[in-house]
Amino acid sequence: MKLVSQEMRKLAPELDPLRLGTGWKKEDLGKVQVMVESTYGDSHPGSGHLNILVEEVRKGIAEEGGFGARYNCTDICDGESQGTDGINYSLASREMIANMIEIHANATPFDAGVYLASCDKGMPGNLMGLARADVPSVVVPGGTMNAGPEMLTLEQLGMYSAKYERGEIDEEKLEWAKCNACPSCGACSFIGTASTMQIMAEALGLALPGSALMPSTSPDLLEYARQAGEQAVKLATMPGMRPSEIVTEKSFENAILVHAAVSGSTNCLLHIPAIAHEFGIEITGDTFDRLHRNARYLLDVRPAGRWPAECFYYAGGVPAIMEEIKEHLHLDVMTVTGKTLGENLEELRRNGFYEKCERGLHEFNRRYNVNLTREDIIRSYDNAIGTDGSIAVLRGNLAPEGCVIKHTACPKEMFKAVLRARPFDSEEECLDAVLKHKVQKGDAVFIRYEGPKGSGMPEMFYTSEAISSDKELGKSIALITDGRFSGASTGPVIGHCSPEAVDGGPIALVEEGDLIEIDVMERKLNIIGVAGERKSMEEIDQILAERRKNWKPVEPKYKKGVLRLFSQHAASPMKGAYLEY
């Protein structure tokens, strides 16, 4: 099998001397060449340790007779930019990471790739870039950070902050939480978007079995990184092992069923369709809704459950989840091991993987003086936490293209409700109203013009936390937006409302006092009345048509740079908000 790197050397006579000048040795030039792409940088804990893993990957590559070349495009952190305009860059950064990987991979072709990322834009950006590069590849998830004292994890900071703003706790308690929520590198220790996307990488068959969401402080993570490097060299000379040859629609269906089982982040409905798009596969919100119906929800990990995310690995991680839902999975899909998913699961049962995980659980129990079993963390199929997945896609005259709710994190009281509309045109206005109790029971709070084309589609995290942490409001109002939510968000929150307000979607036409119908089980989101008075659907259609005549498009928020590009070309939230050129 011809190596593309060696063909490149024949065509570009300056390539060899330039690489020698970079520190390559002459004997490295003829080896299998592997691009080692990471999001390493001092940007946040999810990427700050990846340089260590990169070197382990390169050791594995070298041991297998290849040479690993380091490339990186770091990612940003939603948590660090939360509550500022900086978060508007977050979703756009996914596209830019994918673009840079495409450039790195194609400007100087490599024989294989290893991709290292931990977090919520870095991992999907790498998966999109991996698809574009389309050389034999292995993903190395960067793992999860440890929980802090009292099992404190970062998603609780929104609650602590809201309580401080309401005067329920003092500044000392807030500072304690800030200083202890992130005790190590790795993704935040809850099933937010970062953790979800690590899980998705493995569920798609692109990471080594059992590698997702391993504690970042575990020596086992170093071993997985080294094995990934070795495997990349092997894949380079194996036929039929390019990502486009192993990732199929069945692979995505497997991943979505795992998403249901772990109650994954709603942001996955942005990332999985965008990744699938790069593979030429159409995955929509309707795909998620179909597969989540009657799916088992098994994972008792925060934010919807009780335990920190490191417990996920101690309970057996993605393989343990897959064992429980095995009868619904496509076990014949190929993976980066060169074996099928079914063969991988069988091998893990034989090689002591679950016993190793169990030893980690014993250490966790000792550390926190608890007595957890595997079944406390990952329920059996017959003892599921829920039997209808974890998300639902709602439609109606308010969201003709759909919107999403994570119903496993929503109070049952809000599954079916009629509420009064309180529209706001920015998160800042809405958050102020919630914190100052200007929002009343029975309100449907709208935040609009925060979609991809409006503001870059930032998270509405602080507002959702302010609502869910309020004992009265958390079970009596809803938050509806064309923006998105943090993977840490809980409560009665509905996002990705499509079409978005900037495109003239019905969310832009909502007025104070409109009656809003939410019905999670029937998958409905509708305007059913005006000024507190119910109307027929025909009357509502006429009223919305009249409002549309008077609606004026808003001035573009960004007139230059990345966000101007993103706002001009981003697809609908329910399609994945990828760039459409």
Helices and strands as residue ranges (DSSP letters): H 4-11, H 15-22, G 26-28, E 32-38, H 50-63, E 66-72, H 78-81, G 85-89, H 90-107, E 112-117, H 122-133, E 137-141, G 149-151, G 154-156, H 157-165, H 171-180, H 193-203, H 219-236, H 243-246, H 249-262, H 268-278, H 285-292, H 310-314, H 317-324, G 326-328, H 341-350, H 353-368, H 374-377, G 381-383, E 391-396, E 399-406, G 407-409, G 412-414, E 416-424, H 427-435, E 443-447, H 452-455, H 461-468, G 473-475, E 478-481, E 493-498, G 501-503, G 506-509, E 515-519, E 524-530, E 533-534, H 537-550, H 561-569, G 573-575
